[in-house]
Each structure stands twice: as structure tokens, then as C-alpha cells.
Amino acid sequence: MSIFKACDIRGTYGKELTDQISYKIGRAVGTLLKEKHIIVGGDLRPSTQILKPAVIKGLIHSGCDVIDIGIVPTPVFYFAIKQLSADGGVQVTGSHNPPPDNGMKIVLGKNPITPEEIKKIQSLVESENFATGNGKIELRNVVNDYKNYIKGLFEPGNLTIAVDAGNGCWWEIAPDVLQKMGYKVIKLFCQPDGTFPNRSPNPAVYKNLKAIQNLVKTNNIDMAVAYDGDGDRAIFIDEKGSIVTTDIAIVLYIKLLLQQHKNIPVVYDIKCSQIVRDEIINNGGTPIMEKSGHAFIKSTFLKTNAIFAGEISGHYFFKNIGGDDGLFATLMMAKIIQEKGPLSQQIAKIPVYATSPDIRIPVNNPEGILTKIENYYPAEMVNKLDGIRIQFEHGWALIRKSVTEPIITMRFEGKTQTDLKNIKSEIFSLIPGIPTIDNE
């Protein structure tokens, strides 16, 4: 399986991703950005301490000047690129992946990296046709600048907020900023440990949130937030200990941001509930659907000058910072509570549609299955933005094939449980021989 994905680089450390390969990736990025100023940061994973120096060495040997900002959350890495007027950057991070993994988030220029640029990096790594040069390295601490920047964007607050850093990169910065903004902070898993001993670094898998939910239920807490390993994703918990699904969090942001801005684009993930599109329209915005994936969502967000973008995995993009940031999203959610009341009361007013989880099914012929489903329905019902999305009167079905495995992923939604069941049954009836929906 290739470490070169559509939007970034990811793999198991020591097997797919080694210091030698990381050095070559540094050389490749340096070849594309020869004699430029490059920001390099990293997360807390033990393997980052090996892979990050290798990347830096590769960049320097290709003629780039490196500004090493140390171990920081990914949003601080993005901030540093802008703050220091750099030409690009590499953040060595496994993000939300399991502890044995690591990877790299790469910025070339001002826009998110494209699949074509990832392929160029892969081609250079394989050919080793690198530029050569003699760059230099500079160490720079940007954390205090970042803290001051974020604090300057908000008024002080007075809520009680529980922070589950998951032993990841927000362990110190998020509690410190919130406390200095006037919030009372209750910490959970706020000790730095890149082996993630207490929970998976992926908070978008809701079973990983039991500890923070229990903390809220046994304390007087207004809201809680759980971050992923590198801090660009955030999942929220209301004052009763219930998880705020990402669809609903997106709706809450939409309602706030569209209060004073009408007829402005809002970008949303193709996997989002129909309620997201409905609420964008109801609040005077212009909905723009985009395929799943950080780089795809962010690119469309920037190109359309959207006021907001939301991804089902817990990435929230805001116009006034030009991207996504888990801590900024937390402060925005606190603002929503202070202006509009407890989360549970706000959520109770939002319609909830019946949505399935992702259903992953091994198949022998994923392309054939997608073609069969596409051909069964009239063209006006079919959206091919990412896989096949069938729009029904009372819901939708999304069928996508994996780019790395013989697997299809399905997700369904209906306005009622009956609608959901009928849509799933209809789709599954078109592909006999695969596991039934009762075994999902």
C-alpha cells in the first residue's frame, strides 16, 4: 500500500515510512521549492523525533532554508507559514491515525496540496532526480505569537470547559489559552504522550469519547471538546454529556455565521447529513458540496471565498483565519453557547435525520458495482463528485470505492428510520452476494 495518499503522506513507521524515505521526501519537496523558506514542525509521536530531522536534512540538501518550529499542533504550523511569510512547509504528523503510524502534511505555496502535487513528490522520491543545494536551518518558537493571535480574535468568556487533549499536541496550549480567556478549564489526558496511552488519537470515532462524556456527566461543565493527535480536528460534547455530531456542530456554526452574512458560500462534505444543506439554505447561504478530504474541502473553501466549511471528520474551516483550527473552533463553540444558550437546548431545535455509519464491505469488483448502481438510476439522481451519490426524495445513498483496497464504503440517510431502511434495502438489492445490511 502506497504512503502517498490523495491529500498527504501516511504509513506505518519502520515499515512503510522510514527515515530514509523521509529524507527522500524532504529532497523531493525541496526540489519543488528550491531555495525557498520552508516551515517544518511535528507532532508528539516518538517516531517524529526520527522522521522530522530526516525531512529537514533532505530539504537542506536540496537548497531550502528551513525554519524549525519544533513540536506544535498542525494549526500552529499553518499559522507559522503565514506569520513568517514562508513559501511552504512540512508537518510531520500521524494526525488521527493509530500510534504506530506517522505521516506528513505538506504545503506548497499558498494553496492546499493537490493529488497531482503528491504524485510529483512520489515520482521524485522514486526517481531520486533531486535538486542539490546547501540550505540552512533556523530554530523559531512561534507558540506565544500564536496564543496572542488567537486570544485577540475573541472576547473573554466565563464558561466551564472540559478539554480532552488525548495526550496530543494541544495538551498545554489549549488549556492555557482558554484559561487566559477567562474560562474555567477541567483537563483530561493533557499530559504529552505520543503513544496515546488513554485513547485513540481519533475523536471522530465516538467510542473513544467515553471518558470525557463521563467527566461531563459527573461535573458541572458547560461544554467539552476532544482533539485529535495533531489538533486540527475537534469533537464537542454538550453539558449533559451527549456527543454533538459533526453534522450538528456544522449547523450550529452555520446559524451563527450566517446571521449577518447572506448569499455567501458555505462548503460541506459530501458525507454530511442533508440537514446541513437544508440549514445553509434556510439561513440564507449558498451550499457547495465537496468530496471528503481536507485538501479538497479547504481548496474549495478558499476558491469560493466561503465564510465556512465543514467536514464530517471534525475539521471546521473559518473565513477569518483562512483555514481549520481545533482551538479556534472551540472558542467559536463557546461563543455560540454564550450567545444562544446551552448546547442541548439548541440541538433540540434542529431536525435529526436517520443516518447510517460508514459500512465497509470487501468486494471483488468495486468498479463494476458502482457502474451497475449508476446505470440503474436516471442521471438527474446521480452525483459523481466522489464515488456515486444517489439523491432520493427522502434521503440519499453514497457508495465509494477504496483507492488502496478491494472495498466499497457505503453511507445512507433518510428523513425517517423507515426512509433509511428503504434506501439501504433498494441499494443492497442491486448488488446480491455481498453481506446483508443486518450485518453492518
Secondary structure, 3 states (H helix, E strand, C coil): CCCECCCCEEEEECCCECHHHHHHHHHHHHHHCCCCEEEEEECCCCCHHHHHHHHHHHHHHCCCEEEEEEECCHHHHHHHHHHCCCCEEEEECCCCCCCCEEEEEEEECCEECCHHHHHHHHHHHHHCCCCCCCCCEEECCCHHHHHHHHHCCCCCCCCEEEEECCCCCCCCHHHHHHHHCCCEEEEECCCCCCCCCCCCCCCCCHHHHHHHHHHHHCCCCCEEEEECCCCCCEEEECCCCCEECHHHHHHHHHHHHCCCCCCCEEEEECCCCHHHHHHHHHCCCEEEEECCCHHHHHHHHHHCCCCEEECCCCCEEECCCCEECHHHHHHHHHHHHHHHCCHHHHHHCCCCCEECCCEEEECCCHHHHHHHHHHHCCHHHEECCCCEEEEECCEEEEEEECCCCCEEEEEEEECCHHHHHHHHHHHHHCCCCCCCHHHC
